[in-house]
Amino acid sequence: MGFFDAARRAFRHPTLQTWISREEWSVIEVQNKIDATERAIAETETELANAALASTLADDGAAEELATKLDKLRTRKSVLLQALARAEQLEADRVAEATEREAASAARAARQHASRMVRAARECSAHIEALQHSFDTMASAADAAAILLPLPVRFRVADLLAEHRLRELVKAEAHRHARKGVHQFIRSQEAPAARLIEDFATSAMPSLEKTVGEIAEAVRRALSPEEKNPAQAVGGPSALAEEVGVAVTHDVGLLQPPERAAEAAADA
């Protein structure tokens, strides 16, 4: 009997209703035959007990026939028990082999995942190295620009170009990308500036390039030749920051939206 034949028979079984292996089906088949043989033995023993006396007195040989039948049934049961032991051994071997294959497959998959993790770590390290190099360049450029600014402009701009401000913006940018991932490597509480530049209605966040670009553009406008007085070009407190959509808040050391800065100033 082929595997699919056995499986189809098993599927039609009133209690199993599932696909099973040929070895497991063999165990079930042999056990069913043993059960049927035991029932036949019990019935034959009852018939022999009832017919023994009458058959002996009549000397018709009926009791001997029942005894011979009973011996054959007991012999059949003995053979079936040996068959059952063999079938169970084959099923146990199959289960052990399948378990071994599954364990080997799981180990192979685990090794592949471990290798993928190492590759990802290598890529992550390279990206962090590139990030550090880019941040060095950005912060150095900001420092160099701040030093070259006229004093009135520098007074208003220096804090926005400060290294710790740029670092907070970089963290916010990292969180902006992390929000798209399954496992966020930087969470909102680790990037407090993120919630200050996030659009409350849409939860959208401007990119780091856009935010820093707006700061740089505001500085360039302040230094434009058309502007006669750099101090007037910059404007009053936090005016330049308001141009780029953020204002400096010295009490918490973060970037704060202009409306929040105005409310804080009014409260003060």
Secondary structure, DSSP 8 states (H G I E B T S, - for coil): --HHHHHHHHHT-TTT-S---HHHHHHHHHHHHHHHHHHHHHHHHHHHHHHHHHHHHHT-SHHHHHHHHHHHHHHHHHHHHHHHHHHHHHHHHHHHHHHHHHHHHHHHHHHHHHHHHHHHHHHHHHHHHHHHHHHHHHHHHHHHHHHHS-HHHHHHHTTTTSHHHHHHHHHHHHHHHHTTSSS-SS-GGG-HHHHHHS-TTT-----HHHHHHHHHHHHHHHT-TT-S-HHHHH-STTHHHHHTT-EEETTTTEEE-HHHHHHHHHH-
